[in-house]
Amino acid sequence: MSNSKVQNTRKPPVFKHSEPLKTDPVRTFSEDQIRTRAYQIYESRNRNSDNPDADWSQAETELMELLHAK
């Protein structure tokens, strides 16, 4: 028996993205910018929103869409 080491000749997988990588809105926009837009969304509903998380998520989405539209 020999003590020769077996070399790993496998290459790492290559991933192809069909869509661009998504950017994290919290790192792209300040929390203040997201909060301001979320509040605008809340006000546009005549302050009748019972789901602030949905307003926050919508604000992040809208800001990211503005960024990618440029």
C-alpha angles and dihedrals in degrees: 000000000000127000095220115143120238110233120221106234096175116120121222114262119266114225120206116202118215090196131033118271112268118244121225106248093208091059093043099046130034119251087244092058092050092045091051092051092045089053091050089053090049091050092048087062090055088255090294099127119123094182113067090171090062090050090050092049092048090050091053091048094049093048092050090049089053090051094051093045091065 
